[in-house]
């Protein structure tokens, strides 16, 4: 006689449909709760330029249409947090095709901007001059629209640091409101 193994999943009293629906609803409710801002931007002079657009090119290889940062306005003394600026222009390559007549900055471009900000932060901290690639993007949530004419502030905050790998929490702020957030992992290649 063989013994049946107990299921690792709880038995749903009303069937799997109800169980799965409740799991999806609880996950959805958890995702729509706004996170706290990583940094109070009112304490930072957002008109400053710590790293200019030209200098950003020394830290990351992206150029032309793929460069998503205009400047870095602030880096913490410990080099664990920074604030970057992306001015969303109406002549960017995605504008004609991303919802014609109502262009919205694609989420993937927000993630790219956050990844570039994270890479600059890592390079400022380490001084290393090697290529950094992204190996993960987790917990991305988009909360509002970003359109041409907007100025998006990106906060990147280190949560794990190793010599070859780093993880940052990133938030996009527009008009003092959280518009996106994501956790990004990068690695020296």
BELHURA-V687274 format. One record per run of one state. SS is the DSSP state (H for helix, E for strand, - for the rest). FROM is the first residue (numbers start at 0). LEN is the number of residues. If there is no record, write none. Layout:
# BELHURA-V687274
SS|FROM|LEN + SS|FROM|LEN
This chain:
# BELHURA-V687274
-|0|15 + H|15|16 + -|31|9 + H|40|3 + -|43|7 + E|50|1 + -|51|1 + H|52|4 + -|56|7 + H|63|3 + -|66|4 + E|70|5 + -|75|5 + E|80|7 + -|87|19 + H|106|20 + -|126|5 + E|131|11 + -|142|8 + E|150|11 + -|161|3 + E|164|10 + -|174|2 + E|176|12 + -|188|1
